[in-house]
Amino acid sequence: MWEHFKHDVGTEELAHLEIVGSLVAQLSKGAPPKEWNEMGSWEYYADNGASVFPQNSQGSPFNAASIAVTGDPLTNLYEDLAAEQKARAVYDNILRLSDDPDVNEVIKFLRQREIVHFQRFGEALDKMQSNLQHKKVYGTGIKKPDCGCN
């Protein structure tokens, strides 16, 4: 069940990239190169034209380094929770900047999905923590080290 949930959320997060990319492409459709230059986005235009290229607002492209995993389920869940909160905060900031009602509706939808994901990861964390008294670490089959630590 947990793996099914993680795959569902992962797939949905990739869809979020597609939604945001499509939104940016629609907003910039037909913008001449001069406009890109005036917006200070000439580097983006020079490399990508008006195509969708997933990157953050500072220009760092999305890559596997953006995904932190440790092999430890608890640590990974805390990372997932933090990622959802960071995404929600970015959407909050976008809503403060945007005065376009159509853009805002899309961003509000994405923001709500981050909240739902945060709640689901929180539920998974609660479930995992309730199973910590067992000899196996939940979901991995790895024996806990016999170090007297929790």
KALINSUL-V581141 format. One record per residue. RES is the residue in three letters. D_CENTER is the distance of its C-alpha to the mean C-alpha in Angstrom with 1 decimal. Layout:
BEGIN
RES&D_CENTER / RES&D_CENTER
END
This chain:
BEGIN
MET&21.1 / TRP&18.3 / GLU&17.5 / HIS&17.7 / PHE&15.1 / LYS&12.6 / HIS&13.4 / ASP&13.0 / VAL&9.5 / GLY&8.6 / THR&10.7 / GLU&9.3 / GLU&5.7 / LEU&8.2 / ALA&10.2 / HIS&7.9 / LEU&8.3 / GLU&11.9 / ILE&12.4 / VAL&11.5 / GLY&13.5 / SER&16.2 / LEU&16.4 / VAL&17.0 / ALA&19.4 / GLN&21.3 / LEU&21.6 / SER&22.9 / LYS&25.1 / GLY&28.5 / ALA&28.0 / PRO&30.7 / PRO&30.1 / LYS&31.9 / GLU&29.3 / TRP&26.5 / ASN&28.8 / GLU&29.5 / MET&25.8 / GLY&25.5 / SER&23.3 / TRP&26.1 / GLU&24.4 / TYR&21.6 / TYR&24.3 / ALA&26.5 / ASP&24.0 / ASN&22.4 / GLY&24.6 / ALA&23.0 / SER&20.8 / VAL&17.1 / PHE&15.6 / PRO&11.9 / GLN&12.0 / ASN&11.3 / SER&14.1 / GLN&16.2 / GLY&16.3 / SER&14.6 / PRO&13.6 / PHE&10.5 / ASN&12.0 / ALA&12.2 / ALA&12.8 / SER&9.1 / ILE&9.0 / ALA&11.5 / VAL&13.8 / THR&17.3 / GLY&19.1 / ASP&19.6 / PRO&18.0 / LEU&18.2 / THR&16.6 / ASN&13.7 / LEU&13.4 / TYR&13.6 / GLU&10.8 / ASP&8.6 / LEU&10.1 / ALA&9.6 / ALA&5.8 / GLU&6.0 / GLN&8.9 / LYS&7.9 / ALA&5.7 / ARG&8.9 / ALA&11.0 / VAL&10.1 / TYR&10.9 / ASP&13.9 / ASN&15.0 / ILE&14.8 / LEU&16.9 / ARG&19.3 / LEU&19.8 / SER&20.2 / ASP&23.5 / ASP&22.8 / PRO&22.9 / ASP&21.5 / VAL&18.4 / ASN&18.1 / GLU&18.3 / VAL&15.4 / ILE&13.2 / LYS&14.7 / PHE&13.9 / LEU&10.1 / ARG&10.5 / GLN&12.6 / ARG&10.3 / GLU&7.9 / ILE&11.3 / VAL&12.5 / HIS&9.9 / PHE&10.8 / GLN&14.3 / ARG&14.3 / PHE&13.0 / GLY&15.7 / GLU&18.2 / ALA&17.6 / LEU&18.1 / ASP&21.2 / LYS&22.5 / MET&22.0 / GLN&23.7 / SER&26.6 / ASN&27.2 / LEU&27.4 / GLN&31.2 / HIS&31.5 / LYS&32.6 / LYS&29.6 / VAL&26.1 / TYR&24.3 / GLY&22.9 / THR&24.0 / GLY&27.8 / ILE&28.0 / LYS&30.9 / LYS&30.3 / PRO&32.2 / ASP&35.5 / CYS&35.2 / GLY&35.7 / CYS&32.2 / ASN&29.7
END
